Amino acid sequence: MDKMKKKDLESKGYKIGSAEDFLGLSKEETGYIELKIALSQALAKKRKQKTDPDPIGKNA
């Protein structure tokens, strides 16, 4: 978030923080969630790159 938007929101009474602060997570819980996100993103990327190496009938 840019500084101007943050200042504007804070002036209107909003509190700016992280999900860790909002949910009251420990450092370990935050690390676990970040690990799960990184793994899911890597898996999605791998699945997207995957192509069918031997389409039906091509090398049969």
N, C-alpha and C positions, 0 to 999 in steps of 0.2 A: 504494500500500500504506500502511496506517495505521502510525503510529509504534510502537504496541504490538506489532503483528504483526512488524514489522521487528526490534524489540528481541528478541522471543522467538526468532525464527529465528537472529539473530546469536548469541544466547546458546547456542544448540544447535550452533553451529559452521558455519552456513551463511554464505556470502558474498553480499551484496546488491550488484548492479551492473546495468549496462545491457547490451543486446545488443551495443552498440558495444565495450564492454570485453570481454565474453565471447568475441566473434568476432575481436577485434583489428582492427576496421575503422578506416580513416582517416576524417577529417572529410568528405572528398570522397565516399567510399563510403557513409557514413551519409546524407549529403545526397541522393545518387542514390537510395538505397532509399526515403527519405522522399518524394521526388518521385514515384517509381513508385507508392507506396501512395496518395498524394493523387490522382494521375491515375486510378488504378483505382477509387477510391471515387467520384470525380466522374463517371466513365463509368457506373458501376453506378447511381448516382442518376439520371443522365440517361436511361438505359434504362428505369428504373422509372417515370419520369414520362411517357415516350413513349406516346402512344395512337395508334390507327389513325385517321388523318384521313379516310380514305375507304373504309369497309368495302365489300366486294364487293356490287355491285348498288344501292347507295344513290344514287349520282350518275351512274349509267351510262346 
